[in-house]
Structures are given as C-alpha cells and as structure tokens.
Amino acid sequence: MFRVAALALAALFVPAAASAQTNDKFVVASLTEGVWMKGDLHVHSTHSKDSTNHPEARIIADAERAGFDFLLISDHDNHVDGDVAHNTWSDPEFRSDKLLLLYGAEWTTVRGHAVILSAKPYDHKALFDVRDARDVQVQKVKDGLGVHLSANHPTNKDHFGYSYDLVDSIEVWNTVRRAPNKTNLMVWDDMLNSGRKIGARGGSDSHHGTVPGSTTPKAIEATANNIGTPTTWVFAPARTREAVIAAIGRGRASISANPYAPRVELTADVNGDGKADMLMGDNAKAPAGPVRFTARLAGKREDGAYHVRVVKNGGVFATLGIGADGSVSFTDTPDAKARSYYRVEVEGPQTPYPGVDNFTNVAGPMVAISNPIFFNFDPAF
C-alpha cells in the first residue's frame, strides 16, 4: 500500500534532477539511478514442519549459486508459536556474505497467509498474537512494528482473508505450477481497480529439497519448484534491505519464471520526446495527449516467439509480438480525469533452470509479469 509510511520510503527514490515529475500527489522516480536485484520472497526451511530436506544452508547456497541478491526465508510462524526469531533467524546457518537476508515469516492464520518483510529483526510474536483479531487491531500492531505485510496466494485454500487495505504488496505468482495464479491476477486487478496501489511480487513457496533416489510427490516438487520459481526483480536506488522492501511496496518490480529467465521492464514516454519518463510503479497525472509504452525483455532470450499481453484497467488492451530487439511498443491516451493503469504479461519459451531438471516440463507459458504504470492514482491508497 502507498500510505504515509510508504511515502516516506518512496522519498528514497526521488533524485530531484532525475525525476520526470514530483509534487505532493504524484511521484515519478529516477529511471537511471538504481540497480536491478533479484530474489525469492517465499521460501520454507526445515523450521517449517511441512518442509523436508531444506536446511537454511542449502537454501542460501542455492540462492547464491543462482545469483540472487536478496532472500526471505519465510517459515510458518504457527509451527513455532510465533517465536520465529529464536528459530529461523537465530539458526547459525542464517548468514551470507553475498545475499541481503530479509527478516520475516509466513503469518499463518485461519483467515489465510501472508509474508512479513523487515530490514531488521522485529517482534513477530506481537503479530502472531493478533492473528484472530479484527483488522483494525492487526493494522495497529503491524504499523507499530514498522513491517511490510504481503498477501500470499490470495485464491488458493489458504487465501488471504483480511482486508487488502492492510497489505503493502500481493503475491500474484505463487510456485511454478499452481493453477490459481490466473485468479491471483484477477484479485490483484480488482484491488487496483478499487484505487488501491498495491505492488505485485512472486514467491516460489518452495518447501522441499531434492531427495536423491526418491520418487515421492515431494521429490517431484523439489525437482521443479526450487527457489526462484518464480523470481522477483526490483529496481532500487541502493543495495540495501530497506531499498529492496521499499521497491516492492512501490511496485518498482517485475517477476520472471526463474532466476535465468528474461526480466520484463515496462516504461512510458509521456511527453513524446522519445525517452522513457516512467517505470513500473510510477504514478503521474495523465497527460493531455497519447503515451508511448515500451515493454522490453532484459537478459538472455530463448529461441521462439514471445508474446506480450497488455492489461489496461483489468482488461486485455492488446496482444503483441516481441521484436528481434527484445522489445515492443504501443500507444494509448489515458483518461484525463479517471484512474488508469497499464501492465504486461509475457508468454513464450521457458528458460531452463540449471539443476532443476523438471522445471520446463512443469512450468506453463508465463515467462514474466510487470507491475503497472499508473495515472491519476491517489498515493494515499
């Protein structure tokens, strides 16, 4: 959510000389002063009772090998009576010289699941203790802790059953193969159409490491649904935990099928000078004339055709082919008085995931998803 606390974080993103537009209502951040980082924001270690052969050392080593920049190990808090700090975070294996290890857990309640993201240790037990309380009480505790709350898999059996006014982001892509991802996107579009400016992220929800020689369903899951399936990318002004979390909340992020798949970037040229003025997550006053949008795939592309589905205000605006240079552009004039948003979904050939042998057999056609570019949204919501 883009409430007052998020606005304070967003100020980190606004170099005065590089902004396309900054005033009390609309904030467009730098498109050049930042770094792309990737990671997974929903992973379970053996501190979760439903996880097997997934010690923290193994997870972190896999993340480092895949070139991750950040990682959240999000163990179920109900498995340790809310005492995550003395389990997941205090594990001697919870360390890395290469990764930004975020602090958090999967808030596991009878009304659904969410992950908590924090740049520093916090009192998770306080949030666990109000899991059955009214939303207004949850809001007070969450705000008091200063943490980021992100709704998990909103349409599976553990769907998020709290108000979306509580959340700072939403998991629209959960695991490599879960069927509800299409309806997760539907819920997100519903929330965006209500005026909520909620950033989207992915999460592998990976629970299991490969068990050599095993043919159990968990072993099958492990060979396809490793960490980073999908991978969340953020564009942030600094390589810090705080900047990663702020970027997710702002929507300066996109999602790819795995760590090696191409990343989609959506930009907009608002003033017609041929240069990008806005990036995913940015919110501006709608201009009087047309806007030229460009979707670009960054990174190695596979042989075969990639197609971009442009979603405007929850409906399909266009379906376009990616050009030889990895990009495609389209033009539209946003409503001058009403809210509007544009986002893209990319389908095409899947990129193999080294060491995850079953990935391409299980993954569907989705390659990447962008966050939206917004016009006329109220940043207080």
LINQUIQUI-V598145 format. One record per backbone hydrogen bond with DSSP energy under -0.5 kcal/mol. CO is the residue of the C=O (numbers start at 0). NH is the residue of the N-H. Records with the same first field share a line. If there is no record, write none. Layout:
# LINQUIQUI-V598145
CO=NH + NH
This chain:
# LINQUIQUI-V598145
2=6
3=7
4=8
5=9
6=10
8=11
9=12
10=13
12=14 + 29
14=17 + 18
20=27
25=22
26=28 + 282
31=33
34=235
36=233
37=68 + 69
38=231
39=71
41=204 + 205
42=73
44=47
46=48
47=50
51=208
53=45
54=58
55=59
56=60
57=61
58=62
59=63
60=64
61=65
62=67
63=66
68=99
69=39
70=101
71=42 + 73
72=74
74=105
75=78
76=79 + 81
77=80
79=82
81=83
83=86 + 87 + 88
84=89
86=90
87=90
90=93
92=94
98=100
99=70 + 101
101=72
102=117
104=106 + 115
105=76 + 107
106=108 + 113
108=111
110=160
111=108
112=151
113=106
114=149
116=147
117=102
121=123
122=125 + 126
123=126 + 127
124=128
126=129
127=130
129=132
133=136 + 137
134=138
135=139
136=140
137=141
138=142
139=143
140=144
141=145 + 146
147=116
148=167 + 168
149=114
150=170
152=155
155=158
157=112
158=160
162=165
167=198
168=150
169=171 + 200
170=153
172=174 + 202
173=177
175=363
177=180
178=181
179=183
180=184
181=185
182=186
183=187
184=188
185=189
186=190
187=191
188=192
189=193
190=195
191=194
195=197
196=198
198=169
200=171 + 172
202=174
205=43
206=51
209=211
210=213
215=218 + 219
216=220
217=221
218=222
219=223
220=223 + 224
222=357 + 358
223=225
225=228
230=255
231=38
232=253
233=36 + 235
235=34
237=239
239=243
240=244
241=245
242=246
243=247
244=248
245=249
246=250 + 251
247=250
250=252
251=234
252=370
253=232
254=368
255=229 + 230
257=260
262=297
264=266 + 295
265=279
266=293
267=269 + 276 + 277
268=291
277=267
278=281
281=373
282=26
283=375
290=292 + 331
291=268
292=329
293=266 + 295
294=327
295=264 + 297
297=262
305=321
306=308 + 346
307=309 + 319
308=310 + 344
309=311 + 316 + 317
310=312 + 342
311=314
314=311 + 316
317=309
319=307
322=325
325=296
326=322
327=294
329=292
331=290 + 333
339=374
340=312
341=372
342=310
343=369
344=308
345=366 + 367
346=306
351=353
352=355
354=356
355=358
357=361
358=361 + 362
364=347
366=256
367=345
368=254
371=280
372=341
373=283
374=339
376=378
377=380
380=196
